[in-house]
Amino acid sequence: MTLSLIRLVFAAGVVQARLRRYLPRLTRILAPQPPGLPALFAELQRIESDLAYRTRFFAGLNAAVAERNAERIAELEALRTALDQLQNLVSPATASLPYD
């Protein structure tokens, strides 16, 4: 019984491989499509077609980029402060060296 089941599974795999090889268009049609792409495409179409929505979208995008840049600058300043403190601990004479 198990030997025939193994042969059946093997035969199904061979059939599937041959279908993919000889009928690639059919296998693309029958393959499941990713669910998120139509929604993203609809969003892109709305951005391109609706001027008011495009304006709001880009304003939000610019605000997000500015917020990310502010966070990065704050992290850089914290890193520079920590570096100053470390230099003061290691060698107080070189604490005032420029970073650039």
C-alpha positions as CSV (number, residue, x, y, z in Angstrom):
1,M,0.0,0.0,0.0
2,T,2.7,2.5,0.9
3,L,4.7,1.7,-2.1
4,S,1.8,2.5,-4.4
5,L,1.2,5.7,-2.5
6,I,4.8,6.7,-3.0
7,R,4.5,5.9,-6.7
8,L,1.4,8.0,-6.9
9,V,3.0,11.0,-5.3
10,F,6.1,10.6,-7.5
11,A,3.9,10.4,-10.6
12,A,2.0,13.5,-9.6
13,G,5.3,15.4,-9.2
14,V,6.4,14.3,-12.6
15,V,3.1,15.4,-14.2
16,Q,3.4,18.7,-12.4
17,A,6.9,19.3,-13.6
18,R,6.0,18.4,-17.2
19,L,3.0,20.8,-17.1
20,R,5.2,23.6,-15.9
21,R,7.7,22.9,-18.6
22,Y,5.4,22.5,-21.6
23,L,2.5,24.8,-20.5
24,P,4.1,27.7,-18.7
25,R,1.2,30.1,-19.5
26,L,-1.3,27.7,-18.0
27,T,0.7,27.3,-14.8
28,R,1.0,31.0,-14.4
29,I,-2.8,31.4,-14.8
30,L,-3.5,28.7,-12.3
31,A,-0.8,29.8,-9.8
32,P,-2.1,31.9,-6.9
33,Q,-1.5,35.6,-7.3
34,P,-0.1,37.8,-4.4
35,P,-3.1,39.4,-2.6
36,G,-1.5,42.8,-1.9
37,L,-0.6,43.9,-5.5
38,P,-4.1,45.0,-6.7
39,A,-4.6,47.2,-3.6
40,L,-1.2,48.8,-4.1
41,F,-1.8,49.4,-7.8
42,A,-5.2,51.0,-7.0
43,E,-3.4,53.3,-4.5
44,L,-0.9,54.3,-7.2
45,Q,-3.6,55.0,-9.7
46,R,-5.4,57.1,-7.1
47,I,-2.2,59.1,-6.4
48,E,-1.7,59.7,-10.1
49,S,-5.3,60.6,-10.9
50,D,-6.6,62.6,-7.9
51,L,-4.7,65.9,-7.5
52,A,-6.0,66.6,-3.9
53,Y,-5.1,63.1,-2.8
54,R,-1.7,63.3,-4.4
55,T,-1.1,66.6,-2.5
56,R,-2.1,65.0,0.8
57,F,0.0,61.9,0.1
58,F,3.2,63.8,-0.7
59,A,2.7,66.1,2.3
60,G,2.5,63.1,4.5
61,L,5.5,61.5,2.8
62,N,7.5,64.7,3.3
63,A,6.5,64.9,6.9
64,A,7.6,61.2,7.5
65,V,10.9,61.9,5.8
66,A,11.5,65.0,7.8
67,E,10.7,63.1,11.0
68,R,13.1,60.3,10.1
69,N,15.8,62.8,9.4
70,A,15.2,64.6,12.8
71,E,15.5,61.2,14.6
72,R,18.7,60.4,12.8
73,I,20.2,63.9,13.7
74,A,19.1,63.3,17.3
75,E,20.9,59.9,17.3
76,L,24.0,61.5,15.8
77,E,24.0,64.2,18.5
78,A,23.7,61.6,21.2
79,L,26.5,59.6,19.6
80,R,28.7,62.8,19.5
81,T,27.9,63.5,23.2
82,A,28.8,59.9,24.2
83,L,32.1,60.3,22.2
84,D,32.9,63.5,24.0
85,Q,32.3,61.8,27.4
86,L,34.5,58.8,26.4
87,Q,37.3,61.1,25.2
88,N,37.1,63.0,28.5
89,L,37.5,59.7,30.4
90,V,40.3,58.4,28.2
91,S,42.3,61.6,27.6
92,P,41.1,64.9,28.9
93,A,43.7,66.8,26.8
94,T,42.2,65.6,23.5
95,A,38.6,66.2,24.4
96,S,38.1,69.2,22.1
97,L,39.2,67.6,18.8
98,P,36.8,68.3,15.9
99,Y,34.8,65.5,14.3
100,D,35.3,66.4,10.7
